[in-house]
Amino acid sequence: MHNGIQGGWTIIVLALSIAGIAVYCLAGFLSNRKSHLQPWPMSRYILWTLGVIVATCAVIGPLAEWAHTNFTAHMLGHLLLGMLAPLLLVLSAPVTLVLRALPVRQARFIANFLKSFPVSVLSNPIIASILNIGGLWLLYTTNLYHFMHHNLLVYLLIHFHVFAAGYLFTVAMIYIDPTPHRFSYLYRSIVLVFALGAHAILSKYIYAHPPIGVPTHEAEAGGILMYYGGDAIDLVLIFILMLHWYRFAAPRQALAKFETV
């Protein structure tokens, strides 16, 4: 980026990050003022703050600068922006906090929006997987990766998509916030397996077929990082999904054993 544009971009991102943390803390304060509600857990504040910091470090600062000229650094930024940050933010349950903090009328408006048809489509695990993993295949198997480094608007849109699609994918797989359009654990698990498989295959494809303009050794290092780094974050996602499934099934299993006695 041009120095002037880069400076403006840095200021905007920092302002949005600080505002995001401040708004979350304000929502927590408003929620805690309601005597009939339990205090908002401190762990959720920490998760939200870490998520914002991780996303911020991926788009501004030394890593973001390095990512302009080094594919391995770019891939590290991808893991932070598209996988780790969304996971941390989802675990902080921002929608639940907003619903707690807002007056009843405004909270009902958000609840109705969550029940809308567009949200039901986007929250479908298959649609979320296509937007997330499919977008990455499009980015790394065409000249789009090379082109985005020469067009600021495309660069910004791609980074926004990586984050938004990663967040949507995480929300579609694990239900932390209220989710009117719920899909079964089996359905989500099957889709998750295929999505993670497509992600792993893409990392191997990058290793063997570097994107346009990327040196072979950087593509190999980036592919390895994408494969193993993605697995590490995906293990957390898998663990949470399986834990929720176990907690959901355990009471039914106990009841079934009781009825057979």
Secondary structure, DSSP 8 states (H G I E B T S, - for coil): --HHHHHHHHHHHHHHHHHHHHHHHHHHHHHHT-TTS----HHHHHHHHHHHHHHHHHHSSHHHHHHTT-HHHHHHHHHIIIIIHHHHHHHT-HHHHHHHHS-HHHHHHHHHHHTSHHHHHHTSHHHHHIIIIIHHHHHHHSTHHHHHTT-HHHHHHHHHHHHHHHHHHHHHHS--S--SS---HHHHHHHHHHHHHHHHHHHHHHHHS--TT--HHHHHHHHHHHHHHHHHHHHHHHHHHHHHHHHHHHHHHHHHHHHH-
